[in-house]
């Protein structure tokens, strides 16, 4: 197990390096003048040149790259090019806001999706099974920003049950924060319900027809005991993997929902940094998302190994 963890951590370091390199290359090829963007169109050219020199944009590209990688691997991203604030003071509050929204979305969708998938599998080809499958297909085909716009119009504008601007005020209680966050979280939960429910359904159906499930039934175990002790241990592995991947996406990829509700999460922070060529902020945000992906997938692998003895044997080799 220790060797497995070391291999995963080594591959994670390589992945984060590749992410930081891709971000640097993409931002570097954008045809824009950072000094001009920061100072504005009416600033004297001498001031623009001086700012570009202070930020290092007049240095050779390899020097800029090495300095960028040094910031990444020392976790010292310096100051934002546009605001002058420390990068950590920009990205960590945004990470905290995205974390609250993602957690609420998962609380809404994971239990319902798994239970719906199990119910559909146990009544395979029945009316309830077809209803859950079709509902899942319909919801998963709707982009997040579309469902966000529809829910905002219904719950926030028409019925006045939510807030059109999802940023809670400073010092808001948990109940007050829920009033601001539940509508955008619901928009995200609706999209992921169908995918998670269908994955759970497929896993349970496959496990129900396995040899170990039939053997347990012939030994006299009840259907609920077979489901709890044997089927779910194997059937939930694909669902856990999907959930781990979606955790990273919910932190950095829900830009559409954040923009609809004017929510200052990590995705919006990265989008603004790209537009302003704020490389330190962009690198710091991308690195955070990469770390979240790394730990979420590692946690999923360990959980699957805990549920399935055969996986534990493979991991320990």
C-alpha positions as MATLAB code, in Angstrom:
seq = 'XXXXXXXXXXXXXXXXXXXXXXXXXXXXXXXXXXXXXXXXXXXXXXXXXXXXXXXXXXXXXXXXXXXXXXXXXXXXXXXXXXXXXXXXXXXXXXXXXXXXXXXXXXXXXXXXXXXXXXXXXXXXXXXXXXXXXXXXXXXXXXXXXXXXXXXXXXXXXXXXXXXXXXXXXXXXXXXXXXXXXXXXXXXXXXXXXXXXXXXXXXXXXXXXXXXXXXXXXXXXXXXXXXXXXXXXXXXXXXXXXXXXXXXXXXXXXXXXXXXXXXXXXXXXXXXXXXXXXXXXXXXXXXXXXXXXXXXXXXXXXXXXXXXXXXXXXXXXX';
ca = [
       0.000    0.000    0.000;
       2.853    2.392    0.790;
       4.412    1.758   -2.611;
       1.058    2.407   -4.230;
       0.716    5.730   -2.391;
       4.231    6.769   -3.402;
       3.494    5.960   -7.051;
       0.298    7.982   -6.932;
       2.019   10.944   -5.308;
       4.798   10.835   -7.894;
       2.318   10.819  -10.756;
       0.443   13.662   -9.065;
       3.583   15.822   -8.999;
       4.139   15.175  -12.707;
       0.506   15.994  -13.451;
       0.674   19.268  -11.545;
       3.863   20.215  -13.389;
       2.170   19.525  -16.724;
      -0.836   21.594  -15.667;
       1.332   24.542  -14.676;
       3.301   24.266  -17.931;
       0.160   24.195  -20.066;
      -1.210   27.246  -18.264;
       2.044   29.134  -18.794;
       2.167   28.273  -22.500;
      -1.477   29.176  -23.109;
      -1.213   32.506  -21.318;
       2.130   33.328  -22.961;
       0.810   32.954  -26.510;
      -2.151   35.255  -25.915;
      -1.601   38.468  -27.923;
      -1.892   41.076  -25.207;
       0.178   43.617  -23.297;
      -0.091   42.994  -19.566;
       1.292   46.387  -18.596;
      -1.189   48.124  -20.873;
      -4.074   46.065  -19.503;
      -3.173   46.955  -15.924;
      -2.502   50.672  -16.440;
      -5.211   51.300  -19.005;
      -5.234   52.617  -22.582;
      -4.257   56.192  -21.657;
      -1.146   55.450  -19.595;
       2.165   56.726  -21.032;
       4.178   54.094  -22.861;
       7.133   54.680  -20.525;
       5.054   53.604  -17.530;
       3.789   50.565  -19.418;
       7.340   49.528  -20.342;
       8.514   50.053  -16.767;
       5.693   47.877  -15.396;
       6.362   45.106  -17.919;
      10.030   45.234  -16.911;
       9.157   45.019  -13.206;
       6.866   42.044  -13.834;
       9.522   40.345  -15.961;
       7.663   40.220  -19.276;
      10.629   41.639  -21.163;
      12.825   38.723  -20.087;
      13.496   35.643  -22.246;
      10.635   33.174  -22.264;
      12.707   30.418  -20.643;
      13.515   32.703  -17.700;
       9.839   33.514  -17.292;
       9.025   29.796  -17.386;
      11.618   28.884  -14.750;
      10.404   31.654  -12.467;
       6.837   30.457  -12.960;
       7.750   26.874  -12.054;
       9.638   28.069   -8.982;
       6.476   29.802   -7.772;
       4.485   26.624   -8.347;
       6.746   24.194   -6.490;
       7.428   26.555   -3.590;
       3.689   27.371   -3.318;
       4.693   31.029   -3.273;
       2.795   32.619   -6.135;
       3.688   36.154   -5.221;
       1.236   38.980   -5.817;
      -1.552   39.378   -8.311;
      -0.526   41.362  -11.392;
      -3.804   43.260  -11.468;
      -4.781   43.869   -7.835;
      -1.370   43.688   -6.171;
      -2.816   41.488   -3.411;
      -1.090   38.245   -2.385;
      -2.276   35.419   -4.603;
      -3.193   33.231   -1.630;
      -5.512   35.994   -0.394;
      -7.292   35.809   -3.759;
      -7.563   32.087   -4.443;
      -8.195   30.604   -0.981;
     -11.347   32.642   -0.249;
     -12.580   31.680   -3.726;
     -11.751   28.035   -2.980;
     -13.726   28.228    0.268;
     -16.757   29.661   -1.546;
     -16.600   26.987   -4.249;
     -16.215   24.331   -1.551;
     -19.410   25.387    0.196;
     -21.366   25.351   -3.046;
     -19.932   21.988   -4.149;
     -20.593   20.403   -0.745;
     -24.216   21.521   -0.773;
     -24.675   20.224   -4.325;
     -23.260   16.830   -3.358;
     -25.420   16.632   -0.239;
     -28.430   17.248   -2.476;
     -27.592   14.824   -5.259;
     -25.476   11.884   -4.020;
     -27.970   10.190   -1.622;
     -30.899   10.718   -3.980;
     -28.944    9.532   -7.027;
     -27.632    6.366   -5.373;
     -31.010    5.431   -3.905;
     -32.717    6.093   -7.250;
     -30.155    3.947   -9.075;
     -30.613    1.077   -6.614;
     -34.410    1.325   -6.862;
     -34.249    1.320  -10.666;
     -31.950   -1.711  -10.718;
     -34.151   -3.718   -8.346;
     -37.152   -3.041  -10.592;
     -35.345   -3.481  -13.886;
     -37.497   -2.901  -16.995;
     -40.485   -1.902  -14.852;
     -42.274    1.447  -15.131;
     -40.362    2.982  -12.229;
     -37.044    1.878  -13.769;
     -37.856    3.479  -17.111;
     -39.066    6.636  -15.361;
     -35.803    7.016  -13.399;
     -33.661    6.297  -16.455;
     -35.547    8.747  -18.672;
     -35.527   11.407  -15.963;
     -31.793   10.930  -15.573;
     -31.192   11.212  -19.298;
     -33.257   14.392  -19.452;
     -31.543   16.095  -16.522;
     -27.992   15.110  -17.493;
     -28.490   16.522  -20.998;
     -29.236   20.007  -19.637;
     -26.120   22.200  -19.275;
     -25.570   23.687  -15.836;
     -25.901   27.280  -17.009;
     -29.276   26.515  -18.635;
     -30.705   24.878  -15.519;
     -29.195   27.702  -13.453;
     -30.920   30.358  -15.563;
     -34.269   28.515  -15.424;
     -34.107   27.961  -11.665;
     -33.052   31.560  -11.077;
     -36.070   32.759  -13.045;
     -38.464   30.451  -11.175;
     -37.217   30.455   -7.580;
     -35.436   33.802   -7.320;
     -37.374   36.121   -9.628;
     -40.898   34.699   -9.723;
     -41.363   32.924   -6.382;
     -38.795   34.938   -4.344;
     -37.575   31.791   -2.569;
     -33.870   32.303   -3.300;
     -31.295   34.982   -3.996;
     -30.380   36.032   -7.528;
     -26.896   37.009   -6.292;
     -25.506   33.995   -4.477;
     -22.715   35.654   -2.476;
     -23.807   35.657    1.192;
     -22.908   38.764    3.216;
     -20.007   38.654    5.641;
     -20.968   37.145    8.966;
     -24.010   35.312    7.576;
     -25.212   32.325    9.595;
     -25.424   28.846    8.101;
     -29.166   29.224    7.561;
     -28.667   32.554    5.811;
     -25.936   31.093    3.616;
     -28.246   28.258    2.613;
     -30.818   30.825    1.478;
     -28.218   32.213   -0.931;
     -26.671   28.928   -2.090;
     -29.459   26.380   -2.406;
     -30.687   27.451   -5.855;
     -27.263   27.332   -7.607;
     -26.499   24.094   -5.760;
     -29.777   22.646   -7.010;
     -28.842   23.617  -10.572;
     -25.646   21.592  -10.235;
     -27.348   18.690   -8.454;
     -29.945   18.307  -11.213;
     -27.253   17.841  -13.840;
     -25.339   15.188  -11.897;
     -28.395   13.261  -10.703;
     -28.920   11.406  -13.975;
     -25.285   10.458  -14.464;
     -24.804    9.137  -10.934;
     -28.162    7.336  -10.885;
     -27.478    5.568  -14.176;
     -23.977    4.554  -13.077;
     -25.370    3.114   -9.835;
     -28.141    1.304  -11.693;
     -25.718   -0.285  -14.160;
     -23.377   -1.397  -11.366;
     -26.166   -2.935   -9.282;
     -27.663   -4.781  -12.274;
     -24.247   -6.217  -13.154;
     -23.612   -7.287   -9.558;
     -27.082   -8.839   -9.207;
     -26.305  -11.288  -12.023;
     -22.875  -12.223  -10.690;
     -21.897  -15.638   -9.382;
     -21.220  -14.428   -5.841;
     -24.700  -12.869   -5.605;
     -26.358  -16.101   -6.775;
     -24.232  -18.126   -4.356;
     -25.199  -15.890   -1.440;
     -28.881  -16.249   -2.385;
     -28.638  -20.044   -2.550;
     -27.092  -20.046    0.936;
     -30.375  -18.629    2.249;
     -29.461  -14.975    2.643;
     -32.320  -12.506    2.172;
     -32.319  -10.087   -0.740;
     -31.554   -7.151    1.556;
     -28.593   -9.010    3.085;
     -27.231   -9.903   -0.359;
     -27.628   -6.310   -1.442;
     -25.907   -4.878    1.629;
     -23.078   -7.408    2.062;
     -22.202   -8.323   -1.504;
     -23.836   -6.312   -4.271;
     -23.283   -2.752   -3.058;
     -19.603   -3.375   -2.262;
     -18.939   -4.069   -5.931;
     -21.690   -2.057   -7.599;
     -20.725    1.293   -6.089;
     -17.108    1.265   -7.299;
     -17.875    2.994  -10.659;
     -20.132    5.513   -8.898;
     -17.410    6.365   -6.377;
     -14.950    6.908   -9.226;
     -17.370    9.252  -11.003;
     -17.999   11.183   -7.781;
     -14.268   11.663   -7.220;
     -13.843   13.105  -10.708;
     -16.811   15.418  -10.292;
     -15.411   16.817   -7.027;
     -12.546   18.471   -8.877;
     -14.866   19.683  -11.599;
     -17.269   21.252   -9.131;
     -14.451   23.302   -7.613;
     -13.030   24.653  -10.855;
     -15.448   23.968  -13.677;
     -18.802   25.391  -12.592;
     -18.116   28.733  -14.250;
     -21.527   28.815  -15.929;
     -23.441   28.542  -12.654;
     -21.132   31.025  -10.947;
     -21.617   33.577  -13.702;
     -25.414   33.209  -13.719;
     -25.605   33.795   -9.957;
     -22.692   36.262   -9.839;
     -20.892   33.936   -7.435;
     -17.209   34.573   -6.732;
     -15.927   31.014   -6.793;
     -12.690   29.500   -8.012;
     -13.952   29.017  -11.559;
     -14.844   32.695  -11.943;
     -11.488   33.650  -10.430;
      -9.664   31.602  -13.067;
     -11.777   33.074  -15.865;
     -10.996   36.635  -14.761;
      -7.295   35.776  -14.423;
      -7.206   34.445  -17.988;
      -8.795   37.611  -19.350;
      -6.288   39.808  -17.521;
      -3.272   37.528  -18.044;
      -2.831   37.383  -14.292;
      -0.458   34.410  -14.411;
       0.229   34.048  -10.648;
      -3.486   33.908   -9.800;
      -4.216   31.529  -12.679;
      -1.375   29.187  -11.767;
      -2.363   29.156   -8.117;
      -6.010   28.394   -8.923;
      -5.145   25.658  -11.425;
      -2.744   24.085   -8.941;
      -5.460   24.038   -6.277;
      -7.894   22.324   -8.636;
      -5.191   19.793   -9.549;
      -4.524   19.038   -5.893;
      -8.262   18.575   -5.291;
      -8.451   16.137   -8.229;
      -5.421   14.266   -6.879;
      -6.748   13.813   -3.345;
     -10.316   13.068   -4.425;
      -9.247   10.306   -6.832;
      -6.799    8.903   -4.267;
      -9.542    8.869   -1.621;
     -11.860    7.125   -4.090;
      -9.256    4.441   -4.842;
      -8.700    3.798   -1.140;
     -12.443    3.630   -0.475;
     -12.935    1.162   -3.328;
     -10.066   -0.925   -1.952;
     -11.713   -0.910    1.475;
     -15.013   -2.100   -0.019;
     -13.565   -4.732   -2.348;
     -11.008   -7.283   -1.050;
      -9.864   -8.140   -4.591;
      -8.885   -4.513   -5.187;
      -6.932   -4.524   -1.907;
      -4.906   -7.487   -3.137;
      -4.119   -5.755   -6.428;
      -3.118   -2.526   -4.683;
      -0.829   -4.317   -2.228;
       1.177   -5.952   -5.024;
];
